[in-house]
Amino acid sequence: MFEELLARIATTLEEKKIPYMIIGGQAVLLYGEPRLTRDIDVTLGVDANALPELIEISRKLDLEPLPSDIVRFVKQTMVFPTKDENTGIRIDFIFSFTTYERQAIRRARRVPIKKAVVKFASPEDLIIHKVFAGRARDLDDVKSVLLKNFSLNFSYIKKWLGEFDKSLPKMGLLKKFEETRKSVLK
């Protein structure tokens, strides 16, 4: 069910030449421990000005937009939430605008699924996203990815978390990552 939907989304975004990467629970399934996830999170390499094209893509994919006022919701959240009409699976399209997100999309790993190639965030970028989200579930996901991937680029992870800490010092992202990493090493 998820694989079919991931393949359809990837194929359509490739046809429309929209850069993207799969993040969230689906990427955790690829790099970490299996866990229940009920949605698909797609970071796009375009900003919210591409919303009309994404609405068209969602129609082509039989995805139902969830907000009643799509434009207002996207302006407030930078997310276009949809639901697959056949399976009920939620798909969140996340618009990006930062240098980091664009770089992470370029670093995405290509994974064959069905007859498509689906781009997933690298394990390092998945860790960065999860530390930034910072919920207990996200930090458990970070632990899971750390335990399953032995050749991670820790310099890259620390560099970006340190950059985010400069503009958001109260979040303490680098410290949160180091504490999570140490808890795995025990």
Secondary structure, DSSP 4 states (H G I P E B T S, - for coil): -HHHHHHHHHHHHHHTT--EEEEHHHHHHHHS------EEEEEESS-GGGHHHHHHHHHHTTEEE--SSHHHHHHHHSEEEEEETTT--EEEEEE--SHHHHHHHHTPEEEEETTEEEEE--HHHHHHHHHHH--HHHHHHHHHHHHH-SS--HHHHHHHHHHHHHH-GGG-HHHHHHHHHHHHH-
